[in-house]
């Protein structure tokens, strides 16, 4: 089973990012699927610790069940993709202040694709 198949429908995943000299950063985040790809955003924008580490290292893991699956975090964007990710956040998580926060700044500019390694 692919990473996509395992987590596309789940409500929340835990990402694990390296933290040199310290324990890895473990953070639960929302994930959406668009056109067969998985996308995440940082609710805190650039201030999100996991997001900064994902940008710096480009790799980490996603927890699936009890297993950490090595994952590449790829910054992506563009008007069409951003709009599709926005729509999916609202569809999947409902039109609430929390999902709205994921489609507005500072989160909106932090879209990353998850690729299994």
N, C-alpha and C positions, 0 to 999 in steps of 0.2 A: 504494500500500500504506500502511496506517495505522501509526502508531507502535506500537499494540498488536500488529498482525500481525508487525511487524518484530522486536519484542523479547520477546514473551510467553514464548517457548520458550527463550530464551538463558539461560545459566547466570549470566552476570555482565554488567553494563553499566558504562560510565564516565559519571559525572555531571560536569558542568562548571558551576561556580557563580561568579558575579562576586565579585571581591575588590578593591574600590575602592583605587586607587593601587598595585595589585600585579597579578601574573599571576593569571588565574582559578584557582580550586581545582579540580583534576581527581582524582577518586577512583573506584576500581572498587567497585561494590556489587552485592548480590543484588537481584533483582526477581522478584515473583510476580504471577500473574494470578488475579483472582477476579471472577466474573460480568462478564467483558468489560472490566474495569478493571485497571490496573497499579498495584502498590503496592511501596513500599520502606520500609526502616527503617534507623535508625542503630545499628549494633552498639555504639557507645560512648554511646548515649543522647544527652542534651543536650550532652555533651562533644565530639561529632563535629563537626569544623570544617565539613564539607560541610552537615550538618544545620542548624547555626546559620545558615549563609549562605542555605540554602534557605528557612528560616523568615523570615529578615530580608528577602530580596528577593522571594520567591515565584516567581521565574523563574530559569531557567538553561538548560541543554541536556543532552541525552543523546546519547552518541556511538553512531551506528548505522553500521556499516561504517567508512568514513573521514569520515563527515559528522556534524556537530553539528546535532541537531534541536532547535529551540527548544521548551522544555518549561516548563509551570507545575507547581510543587510545592505541593500542597494538603494541609494537615494535616487528617486525618480520624480518626474513632474511633467508638466505640460497642461495646458488648459483642458483638453479633452479627457485625459486621464484623471486629472484632479476633480473634474465635474462628475465622472463616473464613480470615483471613490467617495465623494461627498454623498451622492445618491445612495450608495450602498450602505454607508454609515447610518443614514436616516432610515433606510428600509429595514436594516437588521436590528438596529437598537432603538427605533422609534423616534419620533420628533419630540425630544425632551431637551432640557437645557444641557444635559451631559452630551448627547449626540450632537447638538448644535455647536458645542465647544470644540468638537472634533473636526468641524468643517469651516471654522472661522479661525483667524489668527489668534494665538500664535501656532496652533496645531496644524492649520491648513498647509503651511509651507514645509512640513516635515515628513512627507510621504516617503515611505521606504517599502521596497518589494522584498519579500522573504524568498530566498532560493535555497533549496536543500543542497548541501555540499556532499 
